[in-house]
């Protein structure tokens, strides 16, 4: 099913922002399959749409939850080891990897932002 058909009436886009995701850590333990479907498959669909439609730039919003338990007094660096502790955080890390793969192999200029909420 083409969920992007409504976009086509607006013409060509140069960039896309993937802000879509289910985001409850606790709910992700109760409904992991839904989180995988929405967060991982949704990211795959968006990146594929971008490459099919010559959208050259993509910003993916991930989550600082990919780092696991974060000490409140500790700074986080991009190079810190990821240790996702919930289905939600695993799906955000998978989204980063999908975005990275499309960036490398499909000539999509992409960046993932690990937002702390």
Secondary structure as UniProt FT lines:
FT   TURN            3..4
FT   HELIX           5..10
FT   STRAND          15..18
FT   HELIX           25..30
FT   HELIX           32..35
FT   HELIX           36..41
FT   HELIX           42..52
FT   TURN            53..54
FT   STRAND          57..61
FT   HELIX           64..67
FT   TURN            72..73
FT   TURN            78..79
FT   HELIX           87..105
FT   STRAND          109..113
//
